[in-house]
């Protein structure tokens, strides 16, 4: 295995990790932004008000998107195993 193959594998792994994490990060960011705007408008500074909805939304998004995320990770792993003979050269 030369350095170009290792770079190709690592690039694929990082891109796959990005696409798996991006929807959850987007949900957390958008909900955090919305909750902060509500807190600014109402002057409510309760930590539970900001934490509980974010965690609940992230858990819900995770449960909804889990089949898609597992499919993405599985397809990367299968492509990695499929090309394993080429990497061994």
URWOVEN-V861447 format. One record per backbone hydrogen bond with DSSP energy under -0.5 kcal/mol. CO is the residue of the C=O (numbers start at 1). NH is the residue of the N-H. If there is no record, write none. Layout:
BEGIN
CO & NH
CO & NH
END
This chain:
BEGIN
2 & 6
3 & 7
4 & 8
5 & 9
6 & 10
7 & 11
8 & 12
9 & 13
10 & 14
11 & 15
12 & 16
13 & 17
14 & 18
15 & 19
16 & 20
17 & 21
18 & 22
19 & 23
21 & 25
22 & 26
23 & 27
24 & 28
25 & 29
26 & 30
27 & 31
28 & 32
29 & 33
30 & 34
31 & 35
32 & 36
33 & 37
34 & 38
35 & 39
36 & 40
37 & 41
38 & 42
39 & 43
39 & 44
43 & 45
46 & 50
47 & 51
48 & 52
50 & 54
51 & 55
52 & 56
53 & 57
54 & 58
55 & 59
56 & 60
57 & 61
58 & 62
59 & 63
60 & 64
61 & 65
62 & 66
65 & 69
66 & 70
67 & 71
68 & 72
69 & 73
70 & 74
71 & 75
72 & 76
73 & 77
74 & 78
75 & 79
76 & 80
77 & 81
78 & 82
79 & 83
81 & 84
83 & 87
84 & 88
85 & 89
86 & 89
END
